[in-house]
Amino acid sequence: MTVMHLLLISFLFIFVSQSYSSAIVNPSKVKQVSSKPRAFVYEGFLTEEECDHLISLAKSELKRSAVADNVSGKSKLSEVRTSSGMFISKNKDPIVAGIEDKIATWTFLPKENGEDMQVLRYESGQKYDPHYDYFTDPVNVAHGGHRIATVLMYLSDVEKGGETVFPSAEEHSRHKTPKPADLSECAQKGIAVKPKKGDALLFFSLYPTAIPDATSLHGGCPVLEGEKWSATKWIHVDSFDKIIDNGGSCKDMNENCERWAALGECTKNKEYMVGTPELPGYCRRSCKLC
């Protein structure tokens, strides 16, 4: 084997290692904080650079956060949620794509089952009252099914307040610890997780039987001092990338679609193969989007 071959192999090894390093998870950094709902904290899930990058992408596009109406499923403003936020698409850039890979690796849930990442900013006094992440309206349930899991990533430290609290949760029997003295009054009302830059909270809104878990009720306590930045990834039981076809038709428009899909064109040539809800692509069936 020539020196040139050795150098080429070394280069490829480094390239592959760097490409997949962001998706490596360390189970020793994960601790269970609740058994009902199933909730876990991963310490140092995001690097400082990843946290700062998400904030920088979001700062100029923040808008008042909305909630889903329980009947129509449409977004609406509510005093239940007073933060501001925006969404970042899955393949926005290599850093965002790497975070998406890392989430999929930790949760064992497919990337296509996730919504776009939502970055949120909570200023002093802002909060999100206790709520469920699974849906009660038929509109949202039809799009990917219920949300089965949520990954909440803390992008900043908070001087006081801003905890994530589970008012109906049951602490895991092997991990019962005294509550920290510096928890806010809101956080004292259940099991709470303090925001720490880089940490991530994973909790499941459904039981393994796919039945909604009422103990997954959770809220964001008011920020009392400082500012809170977070990023949320909601993950569904089915693909959230599927195109809802009200006409009931789902077919390929080209006889080569199946072969192209097998060659990876659903990802490489997404505009043609998949399209958008407004302008569906030509190979939706072969890309398994409907």
C-alpha positions as CSV (number, residue, x, y, z in Angstrom):
1,M,0.0,0.0,0.0
2,T,1.5,3.4,-1.0
3,V,1.9,6.4,1.1
4,M,-0.7,8.2,-0.9
5,H,-3.2,5.4,-0.1
6,L,-2.4,5.6,3.6
7,L,-2.9,9.4,3.5
8,L,-6.2,9.0,1.7
9,I,-7.5,6.4,4.2
10,S,-6.4,8.6,7.1
11,F,-8.3,11.6,5.6
12,L,-11.4,9.6,5.1
13,F,-11.3,8.2,8.6
14,I,-11.0,11.8,10.0
15,F,-13.8,13.0,7.8
16,V,-16.2,10.3,8.8
17,S,-15.2,10.6,12.5
18,Q,-15.9,14.3,12.4
19,S,-19.2,13.8,10.5
20,Y,-20.6,11.4,13.1
21,S,-19.0,12.8,16.3
22,S,-21.9,15.1,16.9
23,A,-24.3,12.2,16.9
24,I,-22.4,10.3,19.6
25,V,-24.1,10.2,23.0
26,N,-22.8,9.2,26.4
27,P,-25.3,7.3,28.6
28,S,-23.3,8.0,31.7
29,K,-24.3,11.7,31.5
30,V,-28.0,10.8,31.6
31,K,-30.0,10.6,34.8
32,Q,-33.7,9.7,35.3
33,V,-35.6,12.4,37.2
34,S,-39.1,10.9,37.0
35,S,-40.8,7.5,36.5
36,K,-44.2,9.0,35.7
37,P,-43.8,10.5,33.2
38,R,-40.6,9.0,32.0
39,A,-38.2,11.9,32.2
40,F,-34.4,12.1,31.8
41,V,-31.8,14.9,31.9
42,Y,-28.7,14.7,29.8
43,E,-25.9,16.9,31.3
44,G,-23.9,18.7,28.6
45,F,-26.0,17.4,25.7
46,L,-25.1,20.6,23.6
47,T,-21.8,22.3,23.5
48,E,-21.5,26.0,24.3
49,E,-20.9,26.7,20.6
50,E,-24.1,24.8,19.6
51,C,-26.2,26.7,22.2
52,D,-24.8,30.1,21.0
53,H,-25.4,29.2,17.4
54,L,-29.1,28.4,17.9
55,I,-29.6,31.7,19.7
56,S,-27.8,33.6,17.0
57,L,-30.1,32.0,14.4
58,A,-33.2,32.9,16.3
59,K,-32.6,36.4,17.6
60,S,-33.7,38.4,14.5
61,E,-36.8,36.3,13.9
62,L,-38.5,36.0,17.2
63,K,-42.3,36.4,17.4
64,R,-44.8,36.1,20.2
65,S,-45.3,32.4,21.0
66,A,-48.7,30.8,20.3
67,V,-50.6,27.7,21.5
68,A,-52.7,25.1,19.7
69,D,-56.5,25.5,20.0
70,N,-58.0,22.4,21.6
71,V,-60.9,22.3,19.1
72,S,-59.6,23.7,15.7
73,G,-55.9,22.8,16.2
74,K,-55.0,26.3,14.9
75,S,-52.4,28.4,16.6
76,K,-53.6,31.3,18.7
77,L,-52.1,33.8,21.2
78,S,-52.8,33.1,24.9
79,E,-51.6,34.4,28.2
80,V,-50.9,30.8,29.1
81,R,-47.7,31.2,27.1
82,T,-45.9,34.6,27.1
83,S,-42.5,33.7,25.5
84,S,-41.3,34.6,22.1
85,G,-39.9,32.1,19.6
86,M,-39.3,30.9,16.1
87,F,-38.6,27.6,14.2
88,I,-35.4,26.4,12.6
89,S,-35.7,23.9,9.8
90,K,-34.0,20.5,10.2
91,N,-31.2,21.0,7.6
92,K,-30.7,24.7,8.1
93,D,-26.9,24.2,8.3
94,P,-24.4,21.6,9.4
95,I,-24.6,22.5,13.1
96,V,-28.4,22.2,13.2
97,A,-28.2,19.0,11.2
98,G,-25.7,17.6,13.7
99,I,-28.0,18.5,16.7
100,E,-30.9,16.7,14.9
101,D,-28.7,13.6,14.5
102,K,-27.7,13.7,18.1
103,I,-31.4,13.9,19.2
104,A,-32.3,10.9,17.0
105,T,-29.4,8.9,18.4
106,W,-30.3,9.6,22.1
107,T,-34.1,9.1,21.7
108,F,-34.0,6.2,19.2
109,L,-36.7,8.0,17.3
110,P,-36.5,8.8,13.6
111,K,-35.6,12.4,12.5
112,E,-38.5,12.5,10.2
113,N,-40.9,12.1,13.1
114,G,-39.8,15.4,14.6
115,E,-41.1,18.9,14.0
116,D,-38.7,21.7,13.2
117,M,-36.8,22.9,16.2
118,Q,-38.4,25.7,18.1
119,V,-36.1,28.2,19.8
120,L,-37.7,30.2,22.7
121,R,-36.7,33.2,24.7
122,Y,-38.3,33.9,28.1
123,E,-37.6,37.4,29.6
124,S,-38.3,38.4,33.1
125,G,-41.8,37.4,34.2
126,Q,-42.5,35.3,31.2
127,K,-43.7,31.7,31.6
128,Y,-45.6,28.8,30.1
129,D,-48.5,27.5,32.3
130,P,-48.8,23.7,32.8
131,H,-49.9,21.9,29.7
132,Y,-49.7,18.7,27.7
133,D,-47.6,18.2,24.6
134,Y,-49.9,15.6,23.1
135,F,-53.0,16.8,21.2
136,T,-56.7,16.7,21.8
137,D,-57.8,18.0,18.4
138,P,-58.1,15.8,15.3
139,V,-56.3,18.3,13.0
140,N,-52.9,18.0,14.7
141,V,-53.3,14.3,15.5
142,A,-53.7,13.6,11.8
143,H,-50.3,15.1,11.1
144,G,-47.8,12.6,12.4
145,G,-50.0,11.4,15.2
146,H,-49.6,12.4,18.8
147,R,-46.3,13.9,20.1
148,I,-44.7,10.9,21.8
149,A,-41.7,12.7,23.2
150,T,-40.2,16.1,23.8
151,V,-36.5,17.1,24.0
152,L,-36.1,20.4,25.7
153,M,-32.6,21.9,25.4
154,Y,-31.4,24.7,27.7
155,L,-29.4,27.2,25.7
156,S,-28.6,29.5,28.7
157,D,-28.3,29.6,32.4
158,V,-31.0,31.4,34.3
159,E,-30.2,33.5,37.4
160,K,-33.5,32.7,39.1
161,G,-36.7,30.9,38.1
162,G,-37.4,29.5,34.6
163,E,-37.5,25.9,35.8
164,T,-39.4,23.1,34.0
165,V,-41.9,21.7,36.4
166,F,-44.0,18.5,36.4
167,P,-46.8,19.1,38.9
168,S,-48.2,15.6,38.6
169,A,-44.9,13.6,38.3
170,E,-43.6,10.8,40.5
171,E,-39.9,10.9,41.3
172,H,-37.9,7.8,40.4
173,S,-37.6,5.7,43.5
174,R,-33.8,5.2,43.0
175,H,-33.1,8.9,42.5
176,K,-35.0,10.6,45.3
177,T,-33.0,13.6,46.4
178,P,-33.9,16.7,48.5
179,K,-35.1,19.6,46.5
180,P,-32.5,22.4,45.9
181,A,-33.1,25.4,48.2
182,D,-32.9,27.8,45.3
183,L,-35.9,26.5,43.5
184,S,-38.6,29.1,42.8
185,E,-42.1,28.8,44.4
186,C,-43.5,27.6,41.1
187,A,-40.9,24.8,40.9
188,Q,-41.6,23.6,44.4
189,K,-45.0,22.4,43.2
190,G,-43.7,19.2,41.6
191,I,-40.5,17.7,40.2
192,A,-38.5,20.4,38.6
193,V,-35.5,20.7,36.4
194,K,-33.3,23.8,36.6
195,P,-32.1,25.4,33.3
196,K,-28.4,24.8,32.8
197,K,-26.7,25.8,29.5
198,G,-26.1,22.7,27.4
199,D,-28.3,20.3,29.4
200,A,-31.3,18.6,27.8
201,L,-34.5,17.2,29.2
202,L,-36.2,14.3,27.5
203,F,-39.7,13.3,28.6
204,F,-42.4,11.1,27.1
205,S,-46.0,12.3,26.7
206,L,-47.3,8.8,25.9
207,Y,-47.0,5.4,27.6
208,P,-45.3,2.7,25.5
209,T,-48.8,1.6,24.6
210,A,-49.3,5.0,22.9
211,I,-51.9,6.1,25.5
212,P,-51.5,9.7,26.6
213,D,-49.7,10.0,30.0
214,A,-51.6,12.5,32.2
215,T,-48.6,12.8,34.5
216,S,-46.6,14.4,31.6
217,L,-48.3,17.7,32.5
218,H,-45.5,20.3,32.6
219,G,-44.9,24.0,32.6
220,G,-42.2,26.6,32.3
221,C,-41.9,28.6,35.6
222,P,-41.7,32.4,35.4
223,V,-38.2,33.8,34.9
224,L,-37.5,35.8,38.0
225,E,-34.0,37.1,37.3
226,G,-32.1,37.0,34.0
227,E,-33.2,35.6,30.7
228,K,-34.0,32.0,29.5
229,W,-33.2,30.6,26.1
230,S,-34.3,27.1,25.2
231,A,-34.8,24.9,22.1
232,T,-37.6,22.4,21.8
233,K,-37.9,19.3,19.6
234,W,-41.3,17.7,19.5
235,I,-41.3,14.1,18.2
236,H,-44.4,12.3,16.9
237,V,-45.4,8.6,16.6
238,D,-45.2,8.8,12.8
239,S,-43.5,10.9,10.2
240,F,-44.2,14.6,10.6
241,D,-42.8,15.1,7.1
242,K,-45.7,13.4,5.4
243,I,-47.8,15.5,3.1
244,I,-51.5,15.3,4.1
245,D,-53.4,14.7,0.9
246,N,-57.0,15.7,1.4
247,G,-57.9,14.3,-2.0
248,G,-57.0,10.8,-0.9
249,S,-54.7,10.3,-3.9
250,C,-51.1,9.1,-3.3
251,K,-49.1,8.0,-6.3
252,D,-45.9,8.4,-8.2
253,M,-45.9,10.6,-11.2
254,N,-42.8,9.0,-12.8
255,E,-42.2,5.3,-13.6
256,N,-38.6,5.7,-12.3
257,C,-39.6,7.0,-8.8
258,E,-39.0,3.7,-7.0
259,R,-35.5,3.3,-8.5
260,W,-34.6,6.9,-7.7
261,A,-35.9,6.6,-4.2
262,A,-33.6,3.5,-3.7
263,L,-30.7,5.6,-4.8
264,G,-31.4,8.2,-2.1
265,E,-32.9,10.9,-4.3
266,C,-35.7,11.5,-1.8
267,T,-33.1,13.3,0.2
268,K,-30.7,14.5,-2.5
269,N,-33.4,15.9,-4.8
270,K,-36.1,16.7,-2.3
271,E,-37.7,19.5,-4.3
272,Y,-38.6,17.2,-7.2
273,M,-39.2,13.9,-5.3
274,V,-41.0,15.3,-2.3
275,G,-42.1,18.8,-2.9
276,T,-44.0,20.9,-0.4
277,P,-47.6,20.8,0.9
278,E,-48.4,23.6,-1.6
279,L,-46.6,22.0,-4.5
280,P,-46.3,18.2,-4.0
281,G,-43.4,16.3,-5.6
282,Y,-43.5,13.6,-8.2
283,C,-42.5,10.6,-6.2
284,R,-44.3,10.9,-2.9
285,R,-45.3,7.2,-2.7
286,S,-41.8,5.9,-3.3
287,C,-40.5,8.4,-0.7
288,K,-43.1,7.1,1.8
289,L,-44.6,10.5,2.4
290,C,-48.2,9.5,2.0
